[in-house]
Amino acid sequence: MFTPLSVILYISLYVGLLFSIAQVVEKRIQNKPKPTSSSPWVYALSLAVYHTSWTFYGSVGFAASSGLLFLGVYGGALIGIIFWWITLKRMIQVKETFRITSIADFISTRYNRSQKIAATVTLIALIGIVPYIALQLEAIISSFELITNSPNSGSQHDLAGWIVTLFMIGFTIIFGVRRLDPTERHQGMMAALVAECLVKLIAFIAVGIFATYYLFDGFGDILNRLKDADLEHVASFTATKDSGLMWATLLILSFSAIHNLPRQFHVSVIENANHRHIKTAMWVFPLYMVLINLFVVPIAAAGLLMGMPSESADFFVLLLPQQSGSSGLTLLAFIGGFSAATGMIIITTMTLSTMVSNHLILPILERIPSLQFIRSYLLQLRWLVVALILMGSLLFANEFSDAYILVAIGLISFTAVLQFSPALFGGIFWKKGNSLGAQLGLLSGFCIWFYSLLVPTFIKQGWFSEDLLTNGPWHIQALRPEALFGLEGLHPITHAVFWSMVFNISCYIIGSLIFSPNKSERNLRTEFISSMTTRKKRKARPTGLDAYIPLQLKIEEAKSLLSNYIDEEKATNEVLTIAEDLQVSKKETITIIELVEFHRMVEHVLAGSLGAASAHNAIENTIRYNQREEADLKALYSHIFSELQTTEKDSDSDSSVSMTSFGLIEELQTQLDKLEDKTARQQETIDQLEDKIEARYQEIMKYRLESQKIKQENLLLSKELKLLKGDEEKNP
């Protein structure tokens, strides 16, 4: 048995090791003259943050009660990985173009950078994921109390909870929110995350081997003993009566989760340095998934066969080595569970803090002049959000510690993020999807999720009358939370998934079909979809216009804007870097097209800290053009329109003077992108024609050679024929 002080010491040493790994990686990157992209192996293994304490502890408990049904949580994820070269690759290409910082930023950017949609996605993620964080905290607290034999209730339990939460706040700030990184990539943190993923895999496999080959004589022996003890359901695919529907539900949820979970989106999209790394991840991550689930059933079976109560199945991973007297393996199992929980907490809390600060707090600050000074403290604001999220998660865990929600919280959170799927995948693959449809779909799906899953939990907690659950509001039976519209007999999760998706998808499609988006949204949609197919990165545009715009004035304007959100020195460096990249740093004046590109690159930098939607609003509200600059923009825009000979019916009316100056940039960029695409297509056609000409030329050459050969053969035959005739005349 370990003392609380010794366990805290081991945890501190372990976290210190992880921090050292992160520091070494970051210093190596800083010391290199040209930063290199991270390893595909680091990227692939970091994706294993998908496996939380719910996998490490909960899968065993799931198997003990429901058999192999737990595999559904990973089966859908494996199906999703198969399609990554189509789905994930497109997301990464959009991220590179628009400097996306989160899933809320991604979805809102597709729908005209809508702050309302970004805020809606953030709220859904916050309400849906905070209980999941509570589960991780509860797992750490419970496992700590288990190996130290501490009481699991009362003031000591509460004290342990607050100590763990404060530790998690510190860890999250140290690893993920230590500084405001304009790229929102954290390679040191990713290296530490990979170390955690390897530790939890090694720990789980070690306990699995111990249970399978030390406590028993292998898989065959365990299966035979299960049969003798009438526990065959542990290794059965149909251990529950609704197994068919639950399998389908779990496959849908896990397919969505591998794309939609905020932490998963961050490591797979935001932290990706090269889309080619996806190919490595598509076989390394599934292999990891198979290995970490290989011994789930043996561990669950071993605990039940040794007489442990099924109520303790979630912690069989700890109890098996502990009751066998293996203190070293018990400590390793605890560290593995700690790694599984902290990895999820750090990445998720960091991502949520970014979303909350960018899409909930900053828009409010922008509208209240007296609070705008807080923008300069964006980093400290995120620290505060991290603390509030984790403390809120602890309060949630304490309040609902006796409710069923902590057993099913993983699936409840998966159902919450499932609501992102229509807007996310529809935005990628359906051009007609628009902001109204996305907003209606998100709101309707979230309301159904909240009403059918969370309201019953509040009722069981005593917050509302049970009459609402049995008779429905106003005694309308069709509105019972767990039997909407008379659909009874389904598992609560299956019921919620069905109705939330019916409403979400229907509202998304209907809203998108009946609403006609404005031109700004149509242009951004075109650019968004184009970014998923364009291969080459955009560079600064060549110009042939007059250089009359004072560069220093625009640089100071950009510095002033950036310094409202990031450190003043960093803002200065970013602006000077942009000027160098555009090759205008030595010029006193620049052209209008160089100014357009300059502002686009400033927005690109700002998007790395605020997200695309907030950055665009900040630029649009701050940057101003004088009369000559605006006139030149309109003239240039009209010229390109006439050169492209656009066939859009509304081109004449939409290019009128009523357009805002910054909106004009969007129009200009859209037409330039179309011209690039047209040029690329023409070049591809030319290449194909050249290949055909080359092939034709080879055929002609071949025919010429054959013709020459035949002519030579004819000449030889003619000479031989003449010689034969001459011989006949001489010798008749």
Protein Blocks (a to p, Z undefined) as FASTA:
>chain_A
ZZfklmmmmmmmmmmmmmmmmmmmmmmmmmpmbacdddfklmmmmmmmmpcfklmmmmmm
mmmmnojmlmmmmmmmmmmmmmmmmmmmmmmmmmmmnopabfklmmmmmnooiaklmmmm
mmmmmmmmmmmmmmmmmmmmmmmmmmnopafedjklmmmmmmmmmmmmmmmmmmmmmpcc
fklpafklmmmmmmmmmmmmmmmmmmmmmmmmmmmgcjklmmmmmmmnopmmmmccblbf
klmmmmmmmmmmmmmmmmmmmklmmmmmmmpcbfklmmmmmmmmmmmmmmmmmmmmmmmm
mmmmnopafklmmmmmmmmmmmnopaklmmmmmmmmmmmmmmmmmmmmmmmmmmmmmmmm
mmmmmmmmklmmmmmmmmmmmmmmmmmmmmmmmmmmmmmmmpmklmmmmmmmmmmmmmmm
mmmmmmmmmmkbcfklmmmmmmmmmmmmmmmmmmmmmmmnopacfklmmnoghhiaklgf
klgghighiafklmmmmmmmmmmmmmmmmmmmmpccdfklmmmmmmmmmmmmmmbdcddd
ddfbdcfbdfklmmmmmmmmmmmmmcfklmmmmmmmmmmmnopmmpmbdcfklmmmmmmm
mmmmmmmmnojklmmmmmmmmpccdfklmmmmmmmmmmmmmmnopabfklmmmmmmkbcf
klmmmmmmmmmmmmmmmmmmmmmmmmmmmmmmmmmmmmmmmmmmmmmmmmmmmmmmmmmm
mmmmmmmmmmZZ
